[in-house]
């Protein structure tokens, strides 16, 4: 196995370990700072995190364009707040990625 795939596997393992469920209430300060990105239910949270980590701007822009990744809207935030929604979250500074779970 070459070092690139080993590095990728290590990154994937680390990101999986850092992913956790958290209530939307605990993410309010990050949302207020404009640093929360929502990852669509069908999208791969880890792949998005890797693209952000590696600064793969073209891929991230494509996801933003097709809606796979988006800024959390005020309407989403209010709904999640009202429901005290639990979300998958992963920090990729300066962003917090969130994804609804089933």
N, C-alpha and C positions, 0 to 999 in steps of 0.2 A: 504494500500500500504506500502511495507516495505521501509526502508531507502535506500537500494541499488537501487531500481527502481526509487525512488524519486531523488536520487543523479544523476542517469543516465539521467532522464528527465531534470533536471536542467542543466546538462552539454550539452545535445543536444540543449536545448533552447539557452544557452549562445553561443555555437558554431554557431548556425544558425544566431544569431544576429550579430556575428562578421564576417560572410561571406559577401564579397562584390565583385562587379565587379571592376576591375582595369586594366589599360592599361599595356601591357607588358613593355612599355618604363619605367614605374614607378618601375618595378621590376628588372631592370638591375643590381643594386648593390647587390641584393640578389643572382641573378644568378651568378654574378662574384665571389661571395663568395662560390658558390657550394651548396647553401642551398635551392634551389627550386626543389620540387618534383612535377612531373606531375601525375595527377590522370586521368585514362582513362575515356572517355565519359560515358560509361555505369556503371562505378563504383560509389559507394556512397561516396561523398566527406566527409560527416560528420562521417561515419563509419571509414574511414581512419584516420581522425583527432582524433577520440576517441582512436583508437588503438595506435596512436603515443603518445597521451597524457597519456595513461595508460601503456606505454612501453610494449605493447604486441608484443614482438619481433618475435615470431613464426608466427603470423598472418601477420605482416608487411613483413617478409621474403617471405611468400607464395605469397603475392601480387607483390613483386619485381620479384619473379621467374616467375609468369604468365603474367607480363606486366601490371597489373592493376595499379601499381604505378611504376614510373621510374624517374631516373634523367632526367632533360630536356637535350636533345641533342643540340649540336651546330646548327645542321640543323633546328631543331624546333625553337630554339631561334632566328635564323636569319629570318626565315619565319614570326614568330610572330612580330619581330621588323619591318620588311618590311611592314607588313599589319597593324601595330599599333593595334594589336589584343587586344580585351577586353576579360579578363579571369575572372572566379570566383577565388577568392583567400581567403585563410584562414591561419593565422599565428598560428603555433604550435611550439614554440621555440625549437630548433634553425631553424626549417624549415618553409618555406612558401609553402603551397600546392596550386597548380593551376589546373584548369580544364577548358577545352574549353566549351563554351556554344553553343547551337544550334542557 
